[in-house]
Amino acid sequence: MKKIKNILYVIGCISVIFSCSDFLDIDAPKDQVDTKVVFNDDNTAIAAMNSVYIGLLNEGFLGGNISSNVFLMSCYTDELIVTTSQDLDVRYFYELNVQADNKAIRELWNSSYQQIYKVNAILEGLNNSVGVTDSVKEQIRGEALAVRALLHFYLTQTFGNVPYVTTIDYNINKRIEKFESAIIMQNAINDLLEAEELLKPLNITSERIRINRDVVEGFLARMYLYQENWPLAQEYAERLINNHTYELESLENVFLKESKSAIWQLKPLTTGFNTYDAMFHIFSFVPAPFVKLNLELVNAFELDDQRKLNWIKSVGSSNENFHAYKYKSVGSTSPSKEYSMILRIEEMYLIAAEATAEQQNWSISNVYVNTIRERANLSNVNFQSLNEATTVILQERRVEFFCELGHRFYDLKRKNHLDDLTANKPNWQPHLNVLPIPQSELILNPNLLPQNTGY
C-alpha cells in the first residue's frame, strides 16, 4: 500500500507542475513554483516516466489525433484534403490560414513545452533521489533526455528559433529567450549523445514501446541528416540497418504492434484500443467525414508500387476518394493489433541512401534505395548525380512516409523544395516554412519577440 501511495504521490506532483494551461503562465501559486519531485524508489521513477509516454501519445508532435502535428502538417502540405465543414484546426492548416492566435498553434506549443517541463522535473527528481537504484536512474535519465531532445527538434523544425528549456525554475523560464535553430539542434544532439551513453540497446519490455539506445541512435541519424553531417548520419543509420533486431517487414505488417520494422512505438493507454490515426483516416462512405488523400499524392505512386495497394484504399466508385490505410484497425480489438509507429527501420535505409549520395558514393546509395524499392515490387534505379539522387530519394520518402509525423513538410523544408507545394497550394508563401509563435506566449514573455516573419 505504501508503494502505491508513493507512485500516486509522484504522479500527482508532476500533474501539479503541469496544471497551468500555458507554458509561460502568469505567476503561479507559491506552492507550485519550483516544485521538487523526490522519487522514493524505482517504481515511482518508472511511473513518472510512463506518464510522459502517455502524454506523448495523446497530444503534441507525436500524438495521432486530428488536432496533432500528424494531421495538421499533412493538411498543410499536399497529402490530405480536408472534407469537413466544421471549424476544425485542420481546416485552417489546409487553407494556409494559420495565425498566431489559432488554437492549434497554442496547443501544439504548450503541450510540447509542458512535456519538456515534465521530463525536466523527472531529471531534477532523479538528482534529488537516493532511493532509486543506479541502473533505473540511468535508464530513466536516458529516456527523459531523449524525449527532451526530440521535442525540441520538432519545435525548432516547426517554429524556427525557440527556447531550449532545461530547468523547472519558473523564474528562469518566464524570461527565457529564443535560440537559433542551429543551436537548438546541437543541444538536442548533445542530449541524445548523453542518453546514448546511459541507455542499453535491449528493450526493457517485450514490446518496442520504451526508448532504448537503438531509438536514440535512430534519432541521432535523423538529426545528423538534418545538420547535413553526412558521415555521422550514415554511421548511425547503418548501425541500425546492420542490427538484426530490425528487419524490413512485409508491407501488410509494417504497422502491426509486432512489426519487425518498428524501432519505437507508442502503446495505447486503453487495453484493446489501437490508434487515433486509423480512427480519423479511415472512412467507409463518401463524403469523407474529416479528411481524404490528395489525388496528387495518390497519383505520385509508380504503377506497380505495392505500397499503394497495401497502404491506400479507395472508397466509392468515382475513383476520387481515397484514405490512408497504413493503420487498419479502427477502435478496439481484443487484443490491440496496432501501436502508433514513431520510428522505423525504413527511415534508416533512406537516411543512409541520402547521406551516401551526398558523399557521391553512388553504388552504396543505390543499394539502399533499391532495397526499399524492391520491397515495394519496383524496378531498380541507378542514379549517378546528386540532383538525380535528391529527386529519387525525396520521391521515395514521399511515398514511404506519407501521413506520418509531418515527414513531407520537414523533408521539403530541409531540401529547400517547399515551393514544390505551389502546384497544389497556389497561395503558398515563403514565410509559411515556419509556424507563428503563439500570440499568448509573446504577451507573457516579450523575450520571445520578434514574431516570425509574415505573421
Secondary structure, 3 states (H helix, E strand, C coil): CHHHHHHHHHHHHHHHHCCCCCCCCCCCCHHHCCCCCCCCCHHHHHHHHHHHHHHHHHCCCCCCCCCCHHHHHHHHCCCEEECCCCCCHHHHHHCCCCCCCCHHHHHHHHHHHHHHHHHHHHHHHHHHCCCCCHHHHHHHHHHHHHHHHHHHHHHHHHHCCECCCCCCCHHHHCCCCCECHHHHHHHHHHHHHHHHHHCCCCCCCCCCCCCCHHHHHHHHHHHHHHCCCHHHHHHHHHHHHCCCCCCCCCHHHCCECCCCCEEEEECCCCCCECCHHHHHHCCCCCCCCCEEECHHHHCCCCCCCHHHHHHEEECCCCCCCEEECCCCCCCECCCCCECEEEEEHHHHHHHHHHHHHHCCCHHHHHHHHHHHHHHCCCCCCCCCCHHHHHHHHHHHHHHHCCCCCCHHHHHHHHCCCHHHHHHCCCCCCHHHHCCCCCHHHHHHCHHHCCCCCCC
